[in-house]
Amino acid sequence: MATISKRIALARRKTWNILLDLRYGAVLRGAVEARYPDRGAYGMHSTPYDALASMFPPGTVADTDVLVDVGCGKGRGINWWLWCGHRNRIIGVELDPDLADRTRHRLRRHGNVSIICGDAVENLPSDGTLYYLYNPFEASTVRAFRDRLAATADHPGAVTIYYYHPLHLAVFEEDPRWEVIDRRPVLPKFWPEMEVAVIRASRSLVAAAGANDVTSRIR
């Protein structure tokens, strides 16, 4: 009985994924093998919508947030934010030109969405406040992302990172500029090993950013 129930649940979630994909122009299931391992990028896997619902329940996104999907791939994370009715500025950053072009074309009717093709570390928007990552990088690139965000964020105190399947969470845990404020399983019935870590700037980083801002004004 348990096996039958699980099969029914899996069938329902697959159907939901497909229907919501089609609402935004194309079925997005299926993985893409790593095409740029020399640049520290892993392959792409689309996040299931029920996992996104678990990570971003109502009230998670503020009207003032600038949403950034780091390594957006085919754009399912962006689909979810649109489906939730968020009219925020939404930015996807994708290294693979083919994936970036297809996602940009598919979402071209949504004026609040922009897709940047390029290295995520080099193309982080300084005004981003909510960052979503589905384990897109190896440890060295996560470290570069961490450092770049700390150095360039307009308001570090407003930044929250949702790191799904955080294989390299130690990169943030070892850095006093950042704090892991939550770590919880996502859909434990289906993937007990999958979890999300929620990360924010520490008081020291916020204070340093404030001091730098005051100094720049004085100059």
Secondary structure, DSSP 8 states (H G I E B T S, - for coil): -HHHHHHHHHHHHHHHHHHHHHHTTS---S-B--S-GGGTB--B----HHHHHHHS-TTSS-TT--EEEET-TT-HHHHHHHHTT--S-EEEEES-HHHHHHHHHHTTT-TTEEEEES-TTTT--TT--EEEEES-B-HHHHHHHHHHHHHH-S-GGG-EEEEES-TTTHHHHT-TTEEEEEEEESSTTT-TT-EEEEEEE-HHHHHHHHHHHHHHHH-
